[in-house]
């Protein structure tokens, strides 16, 4: 066992920005204020200062975490030395965003924090099918260039869309996602994307709301759960195989913890921190209560060896993978959130595309994107005739003219399929109704990347497919796709 360190490990996520590898998460401020009584700003700032004094000087919050931004702003106003880092998330209302709305969203963060620049602004996207997503990220990048944002990140992006944004030149440093001994999705495709672009993960849920701790080893399953955090992570546990699966992991972690003289929580956190693409883990704080600084500091007193990892791997064998990719729990079943099923919320979101009646053709509908070429060449993006939907050849174009991710055929394919599915949904269908795809590529070397992006959407649906290698496409396009769908009854 190595000698105990006197301060938390640190990590440089950007030139000149070094963070504590254990970030203090303030999501529980909202839970503490559920009764409508906000925490006194000075009392809250005092509690935050205790973390700074212990070396945990990096705070993570969001626009919807109660008064967390205000409390952190009060701390920053005291000009403590060293200056803490305030990372916040912006979760805008679903739907397309104007440049003005984006500026207003960032300014609201600045006003609540009482600062001239957000250290790390993390953007949440509700709907990948919204074809203004990339332009919204580029607008945030422009605000970064103005100095309103020091660094830019995202939260709960899946690997495909994190890669899309990075490949399109958005200067993202981080993606904040769930990552734990229970939820190991971020060790898959997300790790590959981070390695490809030099980006990193900020991991939350590492202790599963406190379930990954000594307190729950060999304990019975609770009948009732009072706080939001545990409600959320109990859903993850149930999806991973239930209470028995949790106990298998807890016993494995306990064996490793006893070997090193540390806690189960230390082992759970150390395993995540040891993943090479993880910059830091976010551990929640209930301000004014036990801050667990001494236990968190023990996290840096030991290292996991091959035997430890093998022990944990054996515990993993008793679990099943959390379905989908990072962040899917906010967009599709199973909805592993504190409030549970979000389908009603998603149903109220504005559609990414809009269908219009076809003049002179009763019962027929079509989707127009507003591209100038639709009038010049006389075509539409998609058209429905009876139960049949035809989608025109689609390339990765943003803002009607800019080629998306010109060097990444896989990213272009992700963007194209988003646009296609948005058009099909506007016409009353879905990805599951697609019966044929035709894929046109220019470089045989791109086959695997394009195929994997195609499989991400259609792996279970398996429509008829033809792939053509052609001499070229106009501009910087590496791939073009057209689709046919048949909408089934029900």
C-alpha positions as CSV (number, residue, x, y, z in Angstrom):
1,X,0.0,0.0,0.0
2,X,1.4,3.4,-1.0
3,X,1.7,6.3,1.4
4,X,-1.4,8.4,2.0
5,X,-1.4,11.6,0.0
6,X,-2.2,14.9,1.7
7,X,-4.4,16.3,-1.1
8,X,-6.7,14.9,-3.7
9,X,-5.3,13.9,-7.1
10,X,-5.6,16.5,-9.7
11,X,-6.1,16.4,-13.5
12,X,-5.6,18.9,-16.3
13,X,-8.7,18.8,-18.5
14,X,-7.6,21.9,-20.5
15,X,-4.5,24.0,-20.7
16,X,-4.4,26.0,-17.5
17,X,-7.4,24.3,-15.9
18,X,-6.6,21.6,-13.3
19,X,-9.4,20.0,-11.3
20,X,-9.7,17.9,-8.3
21,X,-10.3,14.4,-9.4
22,X,-13.1,14.2,-6.9
23,X,-15.6,16.9,-7.8
24,X,-18.2,17.9,-5.3
25,X,-21.7,17.4,-6.8
26,X,-24.5,19.8,-5.7
27,X,-27.5,18.0,-7.1
28,X,-28.7,17.2,-3.6
29,X,-29.3,20.9,-3.0
30,X,-32.5,20.5,-4.9
31,X,-33.5,17.6,-2.8
32,X,-32.7,19.5,0.4
33,X,-34.9,22.4,-0.8
34,X,-37.9,20.3,-1.8
35,X,-40.0,21.9,1.0
36,X,-39.5,25.3,-0.7
37,X,-37.0,26.6,1.9
38,X,-33.8,27.6,0.2
39,X,-30.5,27.3,1.9
40,X,-29.1,30.5,3.3
41,X,-26.4,31.6,0.8
42,X,-23.8,32.4,3.5
43,X,-24.5,29.1,5.3
44,X,-24.2,27.3,2.0
45,X,-21.0,29.1,1.1
46,X,-19.5,28.2,4.5
47,X,-20.2,24.5,3.8
48,X,-18.6,24.8,0.3
49,X,-15.6,26.5,1.8
50,X,-15.0,23.4,4.0
51,X,-14.6,21.3,0.9
52,X,-12.2,23.8,-0.6
53,X,-10.1,23.8,2.6
54,X,-9.9,20.0,2.3
55,X,-8.6,20.3,-1.3
56,X,-11.9,19.4,-3.0
57,X,-12.1,22.7,-4.8
58,X,-14.1,21.7,-8.0
59,X,-17.9,22.0,-7.8
60,X,-20.5,20.6,-10.3
61,X,-24.0,21.9,-10.5
62,X,-26.8,22.7,-12.9
63,X,-29.5,25.3,-13.6
64,X,-32.1,23.0,-12.0
65,X,-30.2,22.0,-8.9
66,X,-32.1,24.4,-6.7
67,X,-30.0,27.3,-5.5
68,X,-26.7,25.5,-6.1
69,X,-25.4,28.2,-8.5
70,X,-26.3,31.0,-6.1
71,X,-24.6,29.3,-3.2
72,X,-21.5,28.8,-5.3
73,X,-21.7,32.3,-6.5
74,X,-21.6,33.5,-2.9
75,X,-18.5,31.5,-2.3
76,X,-16.8,32.9,-5.4
77,X,-17.7,36.4,-4.2
78,X,-15.6,35.9,-1.2
79,X,-12.5,35.6,-3.5
80,X,-11.1,32.5,-1.7
81,X,-7.6,31.5,-2.5
82,X,-7.2,29.1,-4.3
83,X,-10.2,30.1,-6.4
84,X,-12.7,27.2,-6.7
85,X,-13.9,26.0,-10.1
86,X,-17.6,26.2,-10.8
87,X,-18.9,23.7,-13.4
88,X,-22.5,24.1,-14.3
89,X,-25.0,22.5,-16.7
90,X,-27.5,24.2,-18.9
91,X,-30.6,22.2,-19.8
92,X,-32.7,24.3,-22.2
93,X,-36.3,23.8,-23.1
94,X,-36.7,21.2,-25.7
95,X,-36.8,22.5,-29.3
96,X,-34.6,24.5,-31.7
97,X,-32.5,27.3,-30.1
98,X,-31.8,30.7,-31.5
99,X,-28.5,32.4,-31.0
100,X,-30.3,34.9,-28.7
101,X,-31.8,32.1,-26.6
102,X,-28.4,30.5,-26.2
103,X,-26.8,33.7,-25.1
104,X,-29.6,34.3,-22.6
105,X,-29.1,30.8,-21.2
106,X,-25.4,31.3,-20.7
107,X,-26.0,34.8,-19.2
108,X,-28.4,33.3,-16.7
109,X,-25.7,31.0,-15.5
110,X,-23.3,34.0,-15.2
111,X,-25.8,36.1,-13.3
112,X,-26.6,33.3,-10.8
113,X,-22.9,32.6,-10.3
114,X,-22.1,36.3,-10.1
115,X,-19.1,35.8,-12.4
116,X,-18.0,37.0,-15.8
117,X,-17.1,33.5,-17.1
118,X,-18.3,30.0,-16.5
119,X,-15.4,27.7,-15.9
120,X,-17.1,24.7,-17.7
121,X,-20.5,25.0,-19.3
122,X,-22.0,21.6,-20.0
123,X,-24.9,21.4,-22.5
124,X,-27.7,19.0,-22.4
125,X,-29.6,18.0,-25.6
126,X,-33.0,16.4,-25.3
127,X,-33.4,15.3,-29.0
128,X,-30.6,14.2,-31.3
129,X,-33.0,14.4,-34.2
130,X,-33.1,18.2,-33.9
131,X,-30.9,19.2,-36.8
132,X,-30.0,22.5,-35.1
133,X,-28.0,20.6,-32.4
134,X,-24.6,21.1,-34.0
135,X,-25.3,24.8,-34.7
136,X,-26.3,25.3,-31.1
137,X,-23.0,23.8,-30.0
138,X,-21.1,26.0,-32.4
139,X,-22.9,29.0,-31.0
140,X,-21.8,28.0,-27.5
141,X,-18.3,27.8,-29.0
142,X,-18.6,31.3,-30.3
143,X,-19.5,32.5,-26.8
144,X,-16.5,30.6,-25.5
145,X,-14.3,32.6,-28.0
146,X,-15.9,35.8,-26.5
147,X,-14.7,34.8,-23.1
148,X,-18.1,34.1,-21.5
149,X,-17.2,30.4,-21.2
150,X,-13.7,29.1,-20.3
151,X,-14.3,25.5,-21.4
152,X,-17.2,23.7,-23.0
153,X,-18.6,20.2,-22.3
154,X,-21.8,18.2,-22.7
155,X,-23.8,16.0,-20.4
156,X,-25.4,12.6,-21.1
157,X,-24.4,12.5,-24.7
158,X,-24.1,9.0,-26.2
159,X,-20.8,8.0,-27.8
160,X,-22.1,8.5,-31.4
161,X,-23.2,12.1,-30.9
162,X,-20.3,13.0,-28.7
163,X,-18.1,11.8,-31.6
164,X,-20.3,13.7,-34.1
165,X,-19.8,17.0,-32.2
166,X,-16.1,16.5,-31.8
167,X,-15.6,15.5,-35.4
168,X,-17.5,18.6,-36.5
169,X,-15.0,20.7,-34.7
170,X,-16.9,21.6,-31.5
171,X,-14.1,22.1,-28.8
172,X,-15.6,19.8,-26.2
173,X,-13.4,18.9,-23.2
174,X,-15.8,16.6,-21.3
175,X,-19.0,14.5,-21.4
176,X,-20.6,14.0,-18.0
177,X,-22.2,10.5,-17.8
178,X,-23.2,7.8,-15.4
179,X,-20.3,5.4,-14.7
180,X,-20.0,2.9,-11.8
181,X,-19.4,-0.7,-10.9
182,X,-23.2,-1.1,-11.7
183,X,-23.3,1.0,-14.8
184,X,-20.3,0.3,-17.0
185,X,-21.5,1.6,-20.3
186,X,-18.9,4.4,-20.4
187,X,-16.2,1.8,-20.6
188,X,-17.3,0.8,-24.1
189,X,-17.7,3.1,-27.2
190,X,-17.4,6.2,-25.1
191,X,-13.8,5.3,-24.1
192,X,-12.9,4.9,-27.8
193,X,-14.3,8.3,-28.7
194,X,-12.4,9.9,-25.8
195,X,-9.2,8.3,-26.9
196,X,-9.8,9.3,-30.5
197,X,-10.3,13.0,-29.7
198,X,-8.4,13.5,-26.4
199,X,-11.6,14.2,-24.6
200,X,-12.6,13.0,-21.1
201,X,-15.5,11.7,-19.0
202,X,-16.7,13.3,-15.8
203,X,-18.4,10.4,-14.0
204,X,-21.4,10.7,-11.8
205,X,-23.5,8.0,-10.1
206,X,-20.2,6.4,-9.1
207,X,-21.5,5.4,-5.7
208,X,-25.1,4.7,-7.0
209,X,-26.7,7.2,-4.6
210,X,-24.8,5.6,-1.7
211,X,-25.7,1.9,-2.4
212,X,-22.1,1.2,-3.3
213,X,-20.9,1.5,0.3
214,X,-20.2,-0.7,3.3
215,X,-23.6,0.2,4.7
216,X,-25.4,-2.0,2.2
217,X,-23.1,-5.1,2.2
218,X,-25.2,-8.2,3.0
219,X,-28.2,-6.0,3.9
220,X,-31.8,-6.7,2.9
221,X,-33.4,-4.8,0.0
222,X,-35.1,-1.6,1.4
223,X,-38.9,-1.4,1.3
224,X,-39.1,2.3,0.9
225,X,-36.7,4.9,-0.5
226,X,-37.0,8.6,0.6
227,X,-34.5,10.6,-1.4
228,X,-34.4,11.3,-5.1
229,X,-30.8,10.0,-5.6
230,X,-31.5,6.6,-4.2
231,X,-34.8,6.3,-6.1
232,X,-32.8,6.9,-9.3
233,X,-30.0,4.5,-8.7
234,X,-32.3,1.8,-7.4
235,X,-33.7,1.7,-10.9
236,X,-30.2,1.1,-12.2
237,X,-29.7,-1.7,-9.7
238,X,-33.0,-3.4,-10.7
239,X,-32.0,-3.1,-14.4
240,X,-28.6,-4.6,-13.7
241,X,-30.1,-7.7,-12.2
242,X,-31.6,-6.6,-8.9
243,X,-30.5,-6.8,-5.3
244,X,-28.6,-10.0,-5.7
245,X,-26.6,-8.5,-8.5
246,X,-25.7,-5.5,-6.3
247,X,-24.7,-7.8,-3.4
248,X,-22.4,-9.8,-5.8
249,X,-20.6,-6.5,-6.6
250,X,-20.6,-5.3,-3.0
251,X,-19.0,-8.5,-1.7
252,X,-16.3,-8.4,-4.4
253,X,-15.6,-4.7,-3.5
254,X,-15.6,-5.5,0.2
255,X,-13.0,-8.2,-0.4
256,X,-10.8,-5.7,-2.2
257,X,-11.5,-3.0,0.4
258,X,-10.5,-5.2,3.3
259,X,-7.3,-6.1,1.6
260,X,-6.3,-2.4,1.3
261,X,-7.8,-1.2,4.6
262,X,-10.2,1.2,2.8
263,X,-13.9,1.4,2.3
264,X,-16.2,-0.1,-0.4
265,X,-16.9,3.4,-1.6
266,X,-13.2,4.0,-2.1
267,X,-12.9,0.8,-4.2
268,X,-15.9,1.7,-6.3
269,X,-14.5,5.2,-6.9
270,X,-11.0,4.1,-7.6
271,X,-12.1,1.6,-10.2
272,X,-13.8,4.4,-12.2
273,X,-10.9,6.8,-11.7
274,X,-8.5,4.2,-13.1
275,X,-10.3,4.2,-16.5
276,X,-7.8,6.2,-18.7
277,X,-10.5,8.4,-20.2
278,X,-12.0,9.5,-16.8
279,X,-10.9,13.0,-15.7
280,X,-12.8,12.9,-12.4
281,X,-15.7,11.5,-10.4
282,X,-18.6,13.6,-9.0
283,X,-19.6,12.7,-5.4
284,X,-22.7,14.3,-4.1
285,X,-22.8,16.5,-1.0
286,X,-25.6,17.2,1.4
287,X,-24.4,20.6,2.6
288,X,-24.0,21.0,6.4
289,X,-23.9,17.2,6.9
290,X,-21.0,14.8,7.0
291,X,-18.8,15.7,4.1
292,X,-16.9,12.4,4.1
293,X,-13.6,14.2,3.4
294,X,-11.5,11.8,5.4
295,X,-13.0,8.7,3.6
296,X,-12.6,10.4,0.2
297,X,-9.0,11.2,0.9
298,X,-8.3,7.5,1.5
299,X,-9.2,7.0,-2.1
300,X,-5.7,8.3,-3.0
301,X,-3.9,6.0,-0.6
302,X,-4.0,2.7,-2.6
303,X,-4.0,1.3,-6.1
304,X,-5.9,-1.6,-7.5
305,X,-3.8,-4.4,-8.8
306,X,-4.6,-7.2,-11.3
307,X,-5.9,-9.5,-8.5
308,X,-8.3,-6.7,-7.4
309,X,-9.6,-6.2,-10.9
310,X,-10.1,-9.9,-11.4
311,X,-12.1,-10.0,-8.1
312,X,-14.3,-7.2,-9.3
313,X,-14.7,-8.8,-12.8
314,X,-16.0,-11.9,-11.1
315,X,-18.6,-9.7,-9.3
316,X,-19.6,-8.2,-12.7
317,X,-20.4,-11.7,-14.0
318,X,-23.5,-11.8,-11.7
319,X,-24.9,-8.6,-13.4
320,X,-26.4,-7.8,-16.8
321,X,-25.4,-4.7,-18.7
322,X,-27.4,-1.5,-18.5
323,X,-29.2,-1.3,-21.9
324,X,-28.3,1.2,-24.5
325,X,-25.5,3.8,-24.4
326,X,-24.6,6.6,-22.1
327,X,-27.5,9.0,-21.5
328,X,-30.2,6.8,-23.1
329,X,-32.0,6.6,-19.8
330,X,-33.2,10.2,-20.5
331,X,-34.4,9.5,-24.0
332,X,-35.8,6.0,-24.2
333,X,-37.0,3.1,-22.1
334,X,-36.0,2.0,-19.5
335,X,-36.2,5.5,-18.1
336,X,-33.6,5.2,-15.2
337,X,-34.3,8.6,-13.7
338,X,-35.4,9.8,-10.3
339,X,-38.9,10.5,-11.6
340,X,-39.1,7.3,-13.6
341,X,-41.0,7.2,-17.0
342,X,-40.3,10.3,-19.1
343,X,-42.4,9.2,-22.1
344,X,-45.0,11.9,-21.3
345,X,-42.4,14.6,-21.3
346,X,-40.9,13.4,-24.5
347,X,-44.3,13.2,-26.2
348,X,-44.7,16.9,-25.5
349,X,-41.5,17.9,-27.2
350,X,-41.8,19.7,-30.5
351,X,-41.2,17.5,-33.5
352,X,-37.8,17.8,-35.2
353,X,-39.5,18.1,-38.6
354,X,-43.0,19.0,-39.7
355,X,-45.2,17.3,-42.3
356,X,-47.2,19.3,-44.8
357,X,-50.1,18.3,-47.1
358,X,-49.2,17.8,-50.8
359,X,-51.2,20.3,-52.9
360,X,-53.7,18.5,-55.2
361,X,-52.9,15.1,-53.7
362,X,-55.4,14.3,-50.9
363,X,-54.0,12.2,-48.1
364,X,-50.4,12.6,-49.2
365,X,-47.9,14.4,-47.0
366,X,-44.3,15.5,-47.3
367,X,-41.4,17.0,-45.4
368,X,-39.5,20.1,-46.6
369,X,-36.3,21.2,-44.8
370,X,-36.1,24.7,-46.3
371,X,-33.1,24.0,-48.4
372,X,-32.9,26.3,-51.5
373,X,-32.3,23.2,-53.6
374,X,-35.7,21.8,-52.9
375,X,-37.2,24.6,-55.0
376,X,-34.3,24.8,-57.5
377,X,-34.4,21.0,-58.2
378,X,-38.0,20.4,-57.3
379,X,-37.9,17.7,-54.6
380,X,-38.7,17.2,-50.9
381,X,-36.9,15.4,-48.1
382,X,-39.5,12.7,-47.7
383,X,-43.0,11.9,-48.9
384,X,-45.7,9.6,-47.6
385,X,-48.2,7.9,-50.0
386,X,-50.6,5.6,-48.1
387,X,-48.5,3.5,-45.8
388,X,-45.3,4.0,-47.8
389,X,-42.7,6.6,-46.9
390,X,-39.9,7.5,-49.4
391,X,-36.9,9.5,-48.2
392,X,-34.6,11.3,-50.6
393,X,-30.9,10.8,-50.8
394,X,-29.6,12.6,-47.7
395,X,-26.1,13.9,-47.0
396,X,-24.6,15.5,-43.8
397,X,-25.4,19.1,-44.3
398,X,-26.0,21.6,-41.5
399,X,-27.5,25.0,-42.0
400,X,-28.4,24.0,-45.6
401,X,-24.8,24.4,-46.9
402,X,-22.1,23.3,-44.4
403,X,-20.8,19.8,-44.7
404,X,-20.8,18.1,-41.3
405,X,-17.7,16.3,-40.0
406,X,-15.9,16.3,-43.4
407,X,-13.2,13.8,-42.2
408,X,-15.4,11.3,-40.4
409,X,-17.7,9.1,-42.5
410,X,-19.1,7.4,-39.4
411,X,-20.1,10.7,-37.9
412,X,-21.7,11.8,-41.2
413,X,-23.7,8.6,-41.2
414,X,-25.0,9.3,-37.6
415,X,-26.1,12.8,-38.7
416,X,-27.7,11.6,-41.9
417,X,-29.7,8.9,-40.1
418,X,-30.9,11.4,-37.5
419,X,-32.3,13.6,-40.3
420,X,-33.9,10.6,-42.1
421,X,-35.6,9.3,-38.9
422,X,-36.8,12.8,-38.1
423,X,-38.5,13.0,-41.5
424,X,-40.1,9.5,-41.1
425,X,-41.4,10.4,-37.6
426,X,-42.9,13.6,-39.0
427,X,-44.8,11.5,-41.4
428,X,-46.2,9.1,-38.8
429,X,-43.6,6.4,-38.9
430,X,-40.5,5.4,-37.0
431,X,-37.1,3.8,-37.5
432,X,-38.7,0.4,-36.9
433,X,-40.8,0.9,-40.1
434,X,-37.7,1.2,-42.4
435,X,-37.7,-1.7,-44.8
436,X,-34.9,-0.7,-47.2
437,X,-31.7,1.5,-47.1
438,X,-29.4,2.4,-49.9
439,X,-25.9,3.7,-48.9
440,X,-23.6,5.4,-51.3
441,X,-19.9,5.8,-50.3
442,X,-16.9,7.2,-51.9
443,X,-14.1,5.4,-50.1
444,X,-14.0,1.7,-49.4
445,X,-11.9,2.4,-46.3
446,X,-15.0,3.9,-44.7
447,X,-17.1,0.8,-44.9
448,X,-16.7,-0.3,-41.3
449,X,-17.3,3.1,-39.7
450,X,-20.4,3.7,-41.9
451,X,-21.7,0.1,-41.3
452,X,-21.3,0.5,-37.5
453,X,-23.3,3.7,-37.6
454,X,-25.9,2.1,-39.7
455,X,-26.0,-0.9,-37.3
456,X,-26.4,1.4,-34.3
457,X,-29.9,2.3,-35.6
458,X,-30.9,-0.8,-37.6
459,X,-29.1,-3.7,-35.8
460,X,-32.4,-5.2,-34.5
461,X,-34.6,-3.9,-37.4
462,X,-32.5,-5.3,-40.2
463,X,-34.0,-3.7,-43.3
464,X,-32.9,-4.7,-46.8
465,X,-29.7,-2.9,-47.6
466,X,-27.5,-2.2,-50.6
467,X,-24.2,-0.4,-50.3
468,X,-22.6,1.2,-53.4
469,X,-19.1,2.5,-53.8
470,X,-19.3,5.4,-56.3
471,X,-16.8,7.7,-58.0
472,X,-17.7,10.7,-55.8
473,X,-20.2,12.9,-54.1
474,X,-20.5,16.7,-54.3
475,X,-18.4,18.6,-51.8
476,X,-16.9,17.1,-48.7
477,X,-19.6,14.3,-48.4
478,X,-18.3,10.8,-47.8
479,X,-21.7,9.1,-47.7
480,X,-25.3,9.6,-48.9
481,X,-28.3,7.4,-47.9
482,X,-31.9,7.0,-49.1
483,X,-34.6,5.0,-47.3
484,X,-37.9,3.4,-47.8
485,X,-40.4,2.7,-45.0
486,X,-43.7,0.9,-44.7
487,X,-45.9,2.1,-41.7
488,X,-47.6,-1.0,-40.2
489,X,-51.0,-0.9,-38.5
490,X,-50.6,-0.3,-34.8
